[in-house]
Amino acid sequence: MSPSISADLGAAPRGFRGRILGLRPPESGRLPPEELERRLIELGFVEGALVEILHEGLFGGDPIAVRLQSATIALRRREAAAILVEPLS
């Protein structure tokens, strides 16, 4: 990912460090988009927050462990795909 391009956190590799640009929950998923967005915001996934992917599961890279500010949170990649990020330069 180049510094000027945004992508979703679910597609980022282990070691990625970036800043959250916003949320874009999918219309089709296990949770209604509004519910997923509410849960992510409650966890602290808000615009401007710094994130880093610390670890990924052995099978298919799922789930991922994400450092968000000073907390570590586990997310499924399909949930992380709702988080738009830009890499830190």
C-alpha positions as CSV (number, residue, x, y, z in Angstrom):
1,M,0.0,0.0,0.0
2,S,1.4,3.4,-0.9
3,P,1.1,6.2,1.7
4,S,-1.5,8.1,-0.4
5,I,-3.9,5.1,-0.9
6,S,-6.5,4.0,1.5
7,A,-7.7,0.4,1.9
8,D,-9.6,-1.7,4.4
9,L,-7.9,-3.1,7.5
10,G,-9.1,-6.6,6.7
11,A,-6.8,-6.6,3.6
12,A,-3.7,-5.4,5.4
13,P,-0.8,-7.7,6.3
14,R,0.7,-8.4,9.7
15,G,2.9,-5.5,10.7
16,F,0.7,-2.9,9.0
17,R,0.6,0.4,10.9
18,G,-1.9,3.1,9.9
19,R,-4.5,5.6,10.8
20,I,-8.3,5.1,10.6
21,L,-10.1,7.2,8.0
22,G,-13.6,6.0,8.7
23,L,-15.9,3.0,8.7
24,R,-17.8,1.4,5.8
25,P,-19.7,-1.7,7.1
26,P,-20.9,-4.0,4.3
27,E,-24.6,-4.4,3.6
28,S,-24.4,-8.2,3.6
29,G,-22.9,-9.7,6.7
30,R,-23.7,-11.4,9.9
31,L,-24.7,-8.2,11.6
32,P,-26.7,-5.3,10.2
33,P,-24.3,-2.5,9.1
34,E,-25.5,-0.1,11.8
35,E,-24.8,-2.7,14.5
36,L,-21.3,-3.5,13.3
37,E,-20.5,0.2,13.0
38,R,-21.8,0.8,16.6
39,R,-19.7,-2.0,18.0
40,L,-16.5,-0.9,16.2
41,I,-17.0,2.7,17.5
42,E,-17.6,1.4,21.0
43,L,-14.3,-0.5,20.8
44,G,-12.5,2.7,19.8
45,F,-12.2,2.3,16.0
46,V,-12.8,6.0,15.3
47,E,-11.4,8.4,12.7
48,G,-7.8,9.4,13.4
49,A,-7.0,6.5,15.7
50,L,-3.8,4.6,15.1
51,V,-3.9,0.9,14.5
52,E,-1.3,-1.9,14.0
53,I,-1.8,-5.5,13.1
54,L,0.2,-7.5,15.6
55,H,-0.7,-11.1,14.8
56,E,-2.9,-13.2,12.5
57,G,-4.4,-16.7,12.9
58,L,-2.5,-19.6,11.4
59,F,-5.4,-20.8,9.2
60,G,-6.3,-18.2,6.6
61,G,-4.9,-15.4,8.7
62,D,-8.1,-15.1,10.7
63,P,-8.6,-13.7,13.3
64,I,-6.2,-10.8,13.6
65,A,-4.9,-9.1,16.7
66,V,-5.0,-5.3,16.3
67,R,-3.3,-2.7,18.6
68,L,-5.7,0.2,18.8
69,Q,-4.1,3.0,20.8
70,S,-2.9,1.1,23.9
71,A,-5.4,-1.8,23.7
72,T,-5.1,-5.1,21.8
73,I,-8.3,-6.3,20.2
74,A,-9.1,-9.5,18.2
75,L,-11.2,-9.1,15.0
76,R,-12.3,-11.3,12.2
77,R,-11.0,-10.0,8.9
78,R,-14.5,-9.6,7.5
79,E,-15.2,-7.2,10.4
80,A,-11.9,-5.4,9.9
81,A,-12.8,-4.9,6.3
82,A,-15.3,-2.3,7.5
83,I,-12.4,-0.1,8.8
84,L,-10.9,2.2,6.2
85,V,-7.2,3.0,6.9
86,E,-4.2,4.7,5.4
87,P,-0.7,3.6,6.1
88,L,1.6,5.7,8.2
89,S,4.5,7.1,6.2
